[in-house]
Structures are given as structure tokens and as C-alpha cells.
């Protein structure tokens, strides 16, 4: 029975997937119960998932808020009766939107319980140890994959768990993060991890981009449709952006992983946990989360107000940098440079 490890962003993607497209999770449970796979769900992955679910749900709620302006403005030539008619429809829309968000948050609770309670109970009985955490710590110090330099220990612990308990059978890793993969071929496991695995096991190790693709490989048929896989990957991509370390403002990216040019805010570094905000996502007001704590320039978007890295003056950039590797300079300082 092969082992299966699913990275946190894959789980988080399902919180942005339509209810009709959760078939991959249904099939996962069937494969586990039929003992065709043994799911490895380390405590560190459970904790990260539990910690990030409010971030993803908050982001989606604010995405809904951006569909229409909260306050309408009319030209003076617009008839008063016409204004009242539009205002009435707008009010109905906002009420319907609030109800939709409440329904979504209820579904988040249901899916959270399914993942963190139901699926956890049927996963492999594998536990982290202090020695594994220590090994993960030194792995990060050495700069060895998986994991990102600016992140806390996470993937490193997960790998130490896999490398310690799963050597007796084939292992599949489902991850969208590049630190698990071969830089030259994203369909293959990272060469460093492959060599490390091969030093202690003759069993196969492989990586998949989505749960749906893995399920199809196990069942030998198109159990999960191409459309469902496409939606799963799209949702995973948004979850990745939220965890890249360059994005914290939940309203900075619209649904479908595109940049929202209407947001008045700045995208900055890792999400800052604010219990007051997460306790009531419906009342959330977008805020500036702070300055990136590592050496990458914050992502900026059209309509954002940012500070020039040279003179400190606030200005509105004329575009955005998708990779987060550019520099923020006002037009005057750009000219001087």
C-alpha cells in the first residue's frame, strides 16, 4: 500500500472550489478506506492548514466585496427616481452578498471538520518527534529542500517524517510548491530529495500537481474530469500566492488568481494573524499588513499607494510586478536613477 502526502496548499485549494468539484476528496476517502493508499497527514501540516483556513476564507469574502462598489455615486443629471431605483437594487445586492458570505463561511466550517477531523482519523498513525524537528531545523540551516528560506519550519518537518516512516513502500507527494520539484522538470521530485530517498529506500518516489491527477493514475481511468482538475489547479494557485510571503492583503487578488487593479491597498509580507479580524470576516476592512521582512520588494498593483524606496514619498504606481522582485521608486527617483 503506497504512501501519500498532500501539501497544505493542495488542501487549501478546496476552500475555493465549488461544492460540485469536490469529487477528488470523495475519491481520496474511498481509496484510503479501501486500503489502496495510506495518507500521511503530519501534525505540522494539520497545524498549517488550521492556521491558514481563515486566511483563505477571509480572502474570498473580500473578493466578493470587490464585485460592486459599496457606495454609489451619481452625476447631477441623473433623475432622482432613477437613483432610488438603482440604490434599491444595490441594497438588495449587498444583502444577498452578505447571505452568500454567511453560506460560504458555513461551508468552510463543514470542510474544515472534514479535513481536520474525519480525514485525519483515517490517515496513517505517524507522529513527529523532537529528533525529527531538530533534523528539520538543521536541514533549513543548510539550505536543503524542501522549504523556503523565509518561512518557518514546515515542509522540512514534513519531509523528515516521510523520510523516517515511509521508506518501506512507494511514496507520492502532491504539491504545487516548486521547492518539492525538479527545477528543470516540474513533473519530477527534486533531485536532492530523490538522491536522499534513494540512499535509504529502493521504493519509488514521485510528485503530482493535483489530487485529481493522482487519483486518475491510481484508478487507471478519468475518475476526475479535466475540468475538475483545471479548477483544482486554479484554486491551488491562489492558495500559493497567499502563502508566497509577498502577499498578505486578502483583497489584492481577485478570483481566478488574477490581479485586481481596483484595490486601494498594498500587498506586503506574510499574513499577520489578527484574532479580531478572523473572528468576524464579514466585518473585515482591508488594512496594510506591514513591510516585507525579507529581501524582496512587495508586490504592487495599479491603484495602490506605496512608499518610494528611495525618498520615502507616497505615490501611486502605474503598474504591478507579478514576481515581487522589482523595486518601488516614484517617477522622480526613477528619472534620477
Buried (B, 14 or more C-beta within 10 A) or exposed (E): EBBBBBBBBBBBBBBBBEEEBBBBBEBBBEBBEEEEBBBBBBBBBBBBBEEBBBBBBBBBBBBBBBEEEEEEEEEEEEEEEEEEEEEEEBEEEEEEBBEEBEEBBEEBEEBBEBBBEEBBEEBBEBEBEEEBBEBBBEBBEEEBBBBBEBBEBBBBBBBBBBBBBBBEEBBBBBBBBBBBBBEEEEEBBBBEBBEBBEEEBEBEBBBBBBBBBBBBEBBEEEBBEEEBBEBBBBBBBBBBBBBBBBBBBBBBBBBEBEBBEEBEBBBBBBBEEEEEBBEEBEEBEBBBBBEBEEEBBBBBBBBBEBBBEBEEEEBEBEEBBEEBEBEBBBEEBEEEE
